[in-house]
Structures are given as C-alpha cells and as structure tokens.
Amino acid sequence: MAVKRETTGEPAKIMLRADRTRLHADGEDVLSSYHFKRAKTDGVIEVLNEGSYVMAEYSERTGVVKWQRVVLAAQKEKIEKWLGEHYPVHA
C-alpha cells in the first residue's frame, strides 16, 4: 500500500494511506505501520517503518531502545511498550 504525504497544509508528520485513512493523527494505528525483526546481531530487534528503514534497535539484554530516526514521542512510547511486552529483557 502506497503512503502519500498530505498536501492540505497539515504537518508533514501526518501521513495518509492510499485509501485516505489517517495514520498517527490521534495515536491510533501506530504499530500497524511498523514491523519488527530480529537483526543478525544476537539479542537485537530492529524496528522498521513501512519503507523498511531501520527506525530503532531494541536490545533484549538491556531493554534499551536506540532510536536512529525521528519519531513522535507518542509513537515511541507505544512502540517501546510493545517491545517490552513481546521481547522481555533476558538477563
């Protein structure tokens, strides 16, 4: 599904899907536009956006998320919470 930038004067951080439904406008549907995969490095989970850009790396050993790209604070919180729930820290 193609993602297009909105051109109606709203902030660029608000994205539209091809079917014109809003993503992230009110914090809903955040996780559906990201996917998570294990990196080649042991114990690291990559957070990728719809374009497969690495947005962050999560360490299962420490529980620390290292953000590599700018993401809204509300989105970060939801993603970090999801990672902690699905990939708990291993001692």
C-alpha positions as CSV (number, residue, x, y, z in Angstrom):
1,M,0.0,0.0,0.0
2,A,1.5,3.3,-1.0
3,V,1.9,6.1,1.5
4,K,1.5,9.7,0.3
5,R,2.2,13.0,2.1
6,E,-0.8,15.1,2.8
7,T,-0.7,18.5,0.9
8,T,-3.5,20.3,2.7
9,G,-1.3,22.4,5.0
10,E,-1.3,19.9,7.9
11,P,2.1,18.9,9.4
12,A,4.1,16.5,7.3
13,K,4.3,14.0,10.2
14,I,0.6,13.1,9.5
15,M,0.6,10.6,6.7
16,L,-2.2,9.3,4.5
17,R,-2.7,5.9,3.1
18,A,-3.8,5.5,-0.5
19,D,-7.4,4.8,0.8
20,R,-7.2,8.3,2.6
21,T,-7.4,7.0,6.1
22,R,-5.2,8.8,8.6
23,L,-2.3,7.2,10.3
24,H,-1.0,8.5,13.6
25,A,-3.2,11.6,13.7
26,D,-4.5,10.7,17.1
27,G,-2.1,7.9,18.1
28,E,-4.2,5.1,16.7
29,D,-2.9,2.5,14.2
30,V,0.8,3.3,15.2
31,L,2.0,-0.3,15.3
32,S,0.5,-1.3,12.0
33,S,2.9,1.0,10.2
34,Y,6.0,-0.6,11.8
35,H,7.3,-4.1,11.8
36,F,9.8,-5.8,14.0
37,K,12.5,-8.3,13.1
38,R,15.5,-10.0,14.7
39,A,18.8,-8.5,13.5
40,K,21.8,-10.6,12.7
41,T,23.3,-9.4,16.0
42,D,22.2,-11.7,18.8
43,G,19.5,-10.2,21.0
44,V,18.7,-7.2,18.9
45,I,15.3,-6.5,17.5
46,E,15.0,-3.9,14.6
47,V,12.0,-1.6,14.4
48,L,11.4,-0.9,10.7
49,N,8.9,1.5,9.1
50,E,6.7,0.8,6.1
51,G,9.6,1.6,3.8
52,S,11.8,-0.9,5.6
53,Y,14.0,1.9,7.0
54,V,15.5,1.0,10.4
55,M,14.0,3.4,12.9
56,A,15.3,1.9,16.1
57,E,17.1,-1.1,17.6
58,Y,15.9,-2.8,20.8
59,S,18.2,-4.8,23.0
60,E,16.7,-7.9,24.6
61,R,19.6,-7.9,27.0
62,T,19.2,-4.4,28.4
63,G,15.7,-3.4,27.3
64,V,17.1,-0.2,25.8
65,V,15.7,1.2,22.6
66,K,18.2,3.2,20.5
67,W,16.3,5.5,18.1
68,Q,18.1,6.2,14.8
69,R,15.3,8.3,13.2
70,V,12.9,11.0,14.4
71,V,9.6,9.5,15.7
72,L,6.8,11.3,17.5
73,A,7.0,10.8,21.3
74,A,3.6,9.2,21.5
75,Q,4.6,6.7,18.8
76,K,7.9,6.0,20.7
77,E,6.1,5.2,23.9
78,K,3.7,2.8,22.2
79,I,6.5,1.0,20.3
80,E,8.7,0.8,23.4
81,K,5.8,-0.6,25.5
82,W,5.1,-3.2,22.8
83,L,8.7,-4.2,22.5
84,G,9.0,-4.7,26.3
85,E,5.8,-6.8,26.4
86,H,6.7,-9.0,23.4
87,Y,10.5,-9.2,23.9
88,P,11.1,-9.1,27.7
89,V,14.7,-8.5,28.9
90,H,16.8,-11.6,29.3
91,A,19.5,-11.5,32.0
